Amino acid sequence: MSNHTVTHRQVWQIAGPMIIANITTPLLGLVDTAMVGHLSSAHYLGAVAIGSMIFTFVFWGFGFLRMSTTGLTSQAYGENNTHKMQAILMQSAWLALLIAVLLLLFQVPIIRMALQLIDSSQEVEHYAAIYFNIRIWSAPATLLNYAILGWLIGREASRAALLMVLVINIINIVLDALFVLGFGLNVDGVALASVIAEYGGLLVGILLLKQYGFSKDSFRLSLTKQILQSSHRGLHVHGNVMIRTFLLISCFALFTTQGARQGDTVLAANSVLLNFITFMAFVLDGFANATEVLTGKSIGRRSPEMLKSSLNITGFWSVLMAASFSLVYLLFGEKIIRALTSIDAVIDYANNYLVWVIIAPLLAVWSYLLDGVFIGATRSREMRNTMLFSALCCYLPAFYLLQVFGNHGLWAALMIFLAARGLSQSVYLRQILRLADP
């Protein structure tokens, strides 16, 4: 077999650990939802939904620290350039620390502006503010963890990345139960658990980096004039992916805020159903992670054979997994909803909109797969442009025109957005394939 041909086993060696790692993240969201979903009132559930949405925007908006680092590292890994790989991580780490300091300095105006934009009840806003004021102190650890995970994934250290994510989420889940069920806390316990878990994960990440050859020399290397001059490309990639990510999160934030304006029950039901999409997304991201690594490695090696082979195999498994999710949601969706909340009004409302999360995997799978291609190829400008088109030319017009259908119109606009992403990205696929030509 050719050294440049990708096998199913090779894809699963990368995707398998990342799927397990990714699954624990939405499972954490499910645990958060279940913990507060069984408390006495829906406003606790709404507060966690609002608080989580704010941090989705604040933290996941800087998810480029993970994605761009993976793409740049995988190409350097394909070139077998160790110094370049180490410099990429250190540049991302410095950027992560700078962003974290700014978030801590501006935390008060951030929460004030966020709550002004979200039209929800006073009870929900009160508890969402409590959640934010605690969890914001995890910013340095969270953003550094993004950079470390991106670097580990990019150099095919999927098991190390798995270990790091498992430590973060297991600590978080255990402390969730301890603080909420044991100590009688509510949203403050959920937030505090997240803060402690992120710093625990950072400690594990630093120990893992030492195993992969990081030292004081790596730190000094990142500050040399030659490396600083070569960092322009990395900053360009980071910037475009950041714009893309903020647009993506803004679309989901608009979805959540419009649900909040329809009442606490609608907000709570939509937050329960979004867990279905989040769970599906993180599983499909396991194959997207494999696509990122193999695409970058193929381009680094200048191997079109390897690139095409990896896309065929990751595409096969992505579509198969998406179809499986749709089937599971069709057969067991109502039972999953009841497992997440015991509030009858929320259960009844969520069941009326279950159809949308049943069709979502088949519409969204293409955008997740092609995200992996774009990240691995570091085609950040095209990634940004397709998101601009999908958000501004498809999602917003659909949202405006379908408002008359209430929450069904809101869900329909979201489905149009997911489909538009995959279609617009596919236009650039042929250009990306040419990047691997010798």
N, C-alpha and C positions, 0 to 999 in steps of 0.2 A: 504494500500500500504506500502511496506517495506520502512523503513527510509533510506535504502541504494540503493533504485532504483531511477534513474534519470528520470525526465519527460521532455517532450518537453517544457513545460512552464519554467522549471528551466534553461534549456539551453538558451532559449530566454531572460531570465532575465539577464544572463551574456552577451550573444552574442549581443542582441539588442542594448544596449547602446554603446558597443564597435564597432559595425558596423557603427552606426551614427558617433561616434568619428573618426573611421578610414576613413570613406568616406570624411570627411572634409579635411583630409590630401592630398589625390590625387586631390580633388577639388581645393585646394590651388595650386597644381602643374598646374592644368588646367588654373587657373586664371593667374598664372605667364606666362604660355605659350601664353594665349590669349592676355595679356597686351602687350608683346613684339612682338607677332606674327602679330599684326596689325600695327606695326611701319614700317618705310620706307624700311628696308633692312632685309635680312635673317640672317645677321651676329649677330644681337641682339638676335634672337631666338637661334642661334648656341651657342652664349656666355652663355646664361642662361642654355642651355643644358649641356655645358662643366662645368660651375660653379656648377650646381646642382649635376653633376656626381662626382665632386671632393668632395663635402660635403656629398654625399651619401657614399663615401669611408671613409671620415674623421669622420663624425658623426655616420652614420648608422653602420660603422665598429665597433663602441662601443655600438651597440644596445644590446649586451649581458647584459648591465647594466639594461635593461628592462626585457629581457627574463629570464635570470638566477635569477633575483630577484623575478619574478613571480613564477617560479618553486619552489625555496626554501621557499618562503613565503606561497605558497599554501599547501605545506607539513606541515609546522609549524602550519598553520591554521587548517588543518585536525587533528593535534595533540592537538589543543587548547592551544598552548604554546605562550602566549602573549610576554614574554620577548624575546624569540627566534625571533619572528617576528620583533620586534623593533630593535634588534641587526642586523638582516639581512639588514634592510633598511639603518642603519647608516654605516655599512661596505660598502655598495654599494655607499652611498653618499661620503664617504671619497675617495673611488677609483675614483669616477666621478670627484671630485675636483682635484685630482692629475693629471689625464689625461688631464683635461682642461688647467691646468697650463703649462703642457708640450707642448700642441698644440699651446698656445699663444707664448711660448718661441721659438718654431721652425717654426713659421708661414712662414717666408721668405724662408727657404729651401724647405718647403712643396710645396708652390705654384710654385717655380722655377722647382722643379723636376716634378711636375704634368704637367706643360706646355711643358716641354721637351719631356715627354712621349706621348703627344697628338700632332699629326701632323695635325694642322688646319691652317687656314689663319691668317695673322697678326692681322686683325681686330677682329676676334673672340678671339684670345689670349689676346688682349688688354682689351676688355670688360670683359672677364672671370676673369682677374686679378683684375679688379676694383670690381667685384662681390665678389671675395674671400676676398680681403683686408678689406671689410666692414663686411661681414657675420661671419668671424672667431671670432669676439668679442662676439658672442652669445654662444661660447663654454661652459662656466661654467653653464649658465642657461639651455642649451639644454641637457647636460649630467646629471645634477641633475634632470631635468624633467623626463628623462628616468627612473632613479631609483625610483622616487616617483610614476610614473605611474605603473611600474612593481609591486610595493608593494601594491598599491590600487587594481590592477587587481587580484593579488594573494589572497587577503582576501575578494574577491567578492564584492568590493566596485566599481562596474562598473559605477554607476551613478556619483560618485565623479570623476572617471577618465574621464568620458564623459564631465563633466563640465570643467575640466582642459584643455582638448584638444580643446573644442569649444572656450574657451577664447583665446587660442593661435592662432587658425586659423581664427577666426572672426577678431581679431585685425590685423592679417597679411593681410587678404583680403581687409579690409577697408583701411589700410595704402597703400597697393599696388595701389588701385584706386586713392587715394589722391596724392601719390607721382608721379605716372606715368601720370595719366590723368589731375590731378589738377596742379601739380608743374612742369610738363614737364620733369621729370627725366626718365631714362631708366633702365639699369640693376642696377645702384646704388640705385635707389628708391626701387626696388624689394628686394635687399639685406638688406637695412636699415629697411624695414618693417619687415623682418624676425627677425632681432636682437631685435627690440623693443617688438615684440610679444612673444618671448621666455622668456624675463624677466618678462613680464606681467603674463605669465603662471606660472612661478616659484613662484611669489607672491601668486597666487591663490593656488598653491600646498602646500605651507607652511601653509596657513590658513586652508586647508583641513586636514592636518596632525594633527593640534591642536584639531580638532573635533574628531579624532580617538585616542586621548589619548597621543599624543607625548608631551614631556615636557623636562626640563633640566635633569630630572632623566633618561630619555631615552638616552640622549646624554652621560651622565656619564656611563651608563650601557655598551655602545658600547666600552668603553675604559678599562673595567675591564680585569684582567688577564685571567679569565676563558673564557670570550667571545672571546678575541683575540686568545687564544689557539684553540678555536673551529672554527675559521674562515678559516682554511686550506681547508676544503671541499668546501666552497663558492668560494675561489680563484681558486680552481681546476676547478669548473664548469664554472666560468667566463672565464678562460683561454681557455678552449676547445671551448666554444661557440664563443669566439672572433675569433679564428682561422677559425671556420666554417663560420662566418659572413663575414670575410675578403675575403675568397675564393668565397663566393656567389657574393659579390660586385665586386670582380675582374673580374668575368665572365661577368657581365653586363658592367663593365668599358671597357673590351676588345671589347665588342660589339659596344659600343659608339665610341671608338677611331678608330676602323676599318671603321665605317661609316664616321667618319670625314675625313679619308684619301681618301674617294671617292668623297669629295667635300662638300661645305656648304649646298647644296640642299639635298643631301642624309642624312647628319647629321640632318638637320632640320626635314625632313620627318620621319626619324627613331625616333627622340625625340617626335614627335607628336604621333606616333603609340605606343611608350612605355608608354604613358599616359593611353592607353587602358589596358595594362597589369598591370600597377600600380593601377589603379582603381579597377580592378578585384581582385588583390592581397589583398588590404586593406579590401575589403568586406569579402573575404574568411578568412582573419585573424581574423575577429570577431568570427567565429566559432572555429578557432584555439585557440583564447584566452579562449573561454569556455572550450575547450579540455584541455588546460594547467591547468586551475583551478581545473576542475573536476578530472583530472588524478592525480594531486598532492594531492588533498583532499582524493581521494580514497586510495592512497598509505599511506597517513598519518593515515587514519582510518583502514587500512588493510582490505579493502572491495573489493574483486574481482567482486562481483555482481554490485557494483556501477560503477566500471571501465568499465566493458563490456557494461553496459547500457548506459553510457555516450558516448562511442565510437560509438555505433549503432546510437544514435540520432544525434550526431554532424556529423557523416559521411553521414547520410541521407540528412541533410540540406545543407551540403557542396557540395555534388554532384548535388543536385537540383539547387543550386545557380549557380554553374559553367555552367550547361547546359543553364540556363537562360541568362547568359552573352554571350555565344556563339550565341544564337538566336538573341539577341539584336544587337550584332556587325554585324551579317549577314544582318539584315534588315535595320539598321540605321547607319552603319559604315561610309559611305560616307558623310552623313549629319553631323556626329560628327567631322569628319576631317575638313569640311568647317567651322564649328563653332570655331575651334581652330586656324585656320590661313586663311588669305585671299590672300596669295601668290600663284598664279596659278601653278607655277612650283612645289612647295612643295605639293600642293593638288594632282596634277596629279601623282607625284611619289609615294606618300603615298597610293593612291588608288590601285596601282599595287601590293602592299605588304599587303593589308588588310586581305588576306586569312590567313596569319600566326597568326594574333591576334584573328581570329575567332576560330581557333582550340586550341589556347593556354590554355583557361580555363579548357578544358577537360583533357589536359595533365598535368597541374600544380596542380590541386585540391588535388591530393593524397599527394604531398609533403607538402602542407600547413597544411593539417589535421594531418599528421604524425609529423610535426614539433611541433605541440601542444602536442602530446603524449610524445615526447622526452623531451621537456622542462619541462612539468609537472612532469615527472619521474626523472628529472635531470640526464638523461643518456647522458651526454655531450660528453663522449669519442666516443660512437657509432655515435652520431650526427656529430662529426668532421670527423670520418672515412668515413661515407657515402658521405659527401660533397667532401672529397679528391678523392674518387672513381669517383663521378659524374663529377667533374671538370677536373681531370687529365687524367682519363681513357676514358671518354666519350666526354666531351665538346671540349677539345683541339684537340684530333685526328679528330673529326668531323669538327671542324673549319678549320684545315689544309687541309683536303681532299676535302672540299666543296668550297674552295676559288675560284675555276674556275667558279663557278656559281654566283660570285659577291655578291650582297646584298641578293639575294635569298638563297645562301649558308650560309650566315651569320645568317639569320633567321632560317634556317633549323637546324643549329648547336645549336642554343638557344633552340629550341623545343626538341632536343635530350637530352640536359642537364636537362630540366624540367622533362622529363619522367624518366630519369635515377635516379633522386633524389628520386622520389616516390617508384620506384622499389627496390632500394637499402635499403631504410628505412624499407620497409615491411619485410625484412629478420629478423629484430630484434623484430618484434611486439610480437611474442609469449613469448620471454624472458621478455619483459616489463610487459606483463599481469601477469606474475608470481610474480612480485614485490609486488602486492597487496595481496598475500596470507597471511593469518593470521600466 
